[in-house]
Amino acid sequence: MVEGLSLPSYYLYYQSPVKIVETPDGGVRVWRVSIDTGGWHEKNEIFAEITLGVGGDVFRRTPEEFVQEVERFRAHYLEGDGPIFALYETVQAVRDVAKAEDRHLTAKERALIHGIRKRTFVMFEEQLRAAGDPGADPDIARAA
């Protein structure tokens, strides 16, 4: 383990959300969100690049920022039906209205989007966990 690295830790790695978590035996696992499924893929080979700052496109995130990044990523790359995707569409509709009106989001709109993304994160992660995804962790959003 890298000295001074507190786990779990969260990153944006080349515009893709990544989390590093401790294993029960004291090791680490690196999980990167899948562009195809929104689930988690183990990518331990990028550990050094992320933690040692070797790459130029790696940014540390708080748990709250990470949840928002994951849901922004999922909403952008994934398509589907059901309540999660309906909520993604709601977020996009709010953003589209502001864009059509050529204005920034209001504080109320930002808070609404933030709350929806937090909710969809938990919903998505709970579905992943139920399907056996070992990287799923809905508790990140609950603690953020």
Buried (B, 14 or more C-beta within 10 A) or exposed (E): EEEEEEEBBBBBBBEBBBBBBBEEEEEBBBBBBBEEBBBBBEBEEBBEBBBEEEEEEBEEBEBBBBBBBBBBBBBEBBEEEEEBBEBBEBBEEBEEEBEEEEEEBEEEBEEBBBEBBBBBBBBBBEBBBEEEBEBBBBEBBEEB
